[in-house]
Amino acid sequence: MYMTKANKDIIDYVVLCVGAFSERFRLSNRQAYQYLRRFGGISFLIDFYDVEHTQSIEDAVDDCAAICNRHGGALQP
């Protein structure tokens, strides 16, 4: 199976954001990924990659925290 450059860019961006999210909230990468997956942060990053990747990683982490909070997550942005 062939992965397009666009798909690779999205994957790389999501991995970077998960790592930054884990550092901000003092979670393991696995915990951060599971939290973001459960409360909509991963979907948000993928769906809005075209806009989100033009902003800072800190802004993306803030946005993910806000989205997750709206969907029942307990971590505060």
Backbone torsions as a table, in degrees:
resi	resn	phi	psi	omega
1	MET	NA	137.9	-177.3
2	TYR	-98.8	130.0	177.1
3	MET	-99.8	128.3	178.8
4	THR	-73.7	160.2	177.2
5	LYS	-62.4	-37.9	179.6
6	ALA	-61.2	-44.3	179.0
7	ASN	-65.7	-39.6	178.1
8	LYS	-63.8	-40.9	178.9
9	ASP	-61.4	-42.2	179.0
10	ILE	-64.3	-45.2	179.7
11	ILE	-61.3	-46.7	179.2
12	ASP	-59.3	-41.1	-179.8
13	TYR	-65.5	-44.7	179.4
14	VAL	-62.7	-42.9	178.5
15	VAL	-60.6	-43.9	178.5
16	LEU	-61.3	-44.0	-180.0
17	CYS	-66.6	-39.8	177.9
18	VAL	-61.9	-43.1	178.2
19	GLY	-61.9	-43.2	178.7
20	ALA	-67.0	-38.3	177.7
21	PHE	-64.0	-42.6	-179.6
22	SER	-63.3	-39.4	178.3
23	GLU	-67.2	-45.2	-177.9
24	ARG	-59.6	-43.1	-174.5
25	PHE	-102.3	10.0	177.2
26	ARG	53.9	51.7	176.9
27	LEU	-116.4	160.8	169.9
28	SER	-72.2	163.2	177.1
29	ASN	-59.0	-39.1	179.8
30	ARG	-63.9	-46.1	178.9
31	GLN	-61.8	-42.8	179.3
32	ALA	-62.2	-46.5	179.0
33	TYR	-60.1	-46.5	-178.7
34	GLN	-62.4	-41.8	178.1
35	TYR	-62.5	-50.0	-179.3
36	LEU	-62.6	-37.8	178.2
37	ARG	-66.1	-46.1	-176.5
38	ARG	-64.9	-38.5	-172.6
39	PHE	-107.2	16.5	169.5
40	GLY	92.9	2.0	-178.5
41	GLY	-68.1	-40.1	179.2
42	ILE	-64.7	-47.0	178.0
43	SER	-59.0	-41.5	178.4
44	PHE	-59.2	-48.0	-178.9
45	LEU	-61.4	-38.7	179.9
46	ILE	-72.6	-47.8	-176.6
47	ASP	-64.6	-33.6	-176.2
48	PHE	-114.6	26.1	179.7
49	TYR	-53.9	-41.5	-175.7
50	ASP	-57.8	-31.5	178.2
51	VAL	-95.5	-46.5	-173.9
52	GLU	-60.6	-38.7	-175.4
53	HIS	-71.2	-9.8	177.4
54	THR	-87.3	-7.4	179.5
55	GLN	-103.3	175.8	179.4
56	SER	-71.4	159.2	176.5
57	ILE	-63.9	-36.4	178.2
58	GLU	-60.6	-40.7	176.7
59	ASP	-64.8	-40.0	178.8
60	ALA	-63.6	-40.9	178.0
61	VAL	-64.8	-43.2	176.6
62	ASP	-58.6	-45.9	-179.3
63	ASP	-63.1	-43.4	178.6
64	CYS	-62.7	-43.1	179.5
65	ALA	-61.7	-41.5	179.4
66	ALA	-66.3	-43.7	178.6
67	ILE	-61.8	-47.3	-179.5
68	CYS	-62.6	-39.5	179.0
69	ASN	-62.1	-40.0	178.0
70	ARG	-65.7	-24.8	-178.7
71	HIS	-102.5	19.5	173.8
72	GLY	103.7	-1.7	178.3
73	GLY	-70.8	149.4	-174.3
74	ALA	-98.6	-13.6	179.3
75	LEU	-72.0	134.6	-178.8
76	GLN	-91.8	136.6	178.1
77	PRO	-65.4	NA	NA
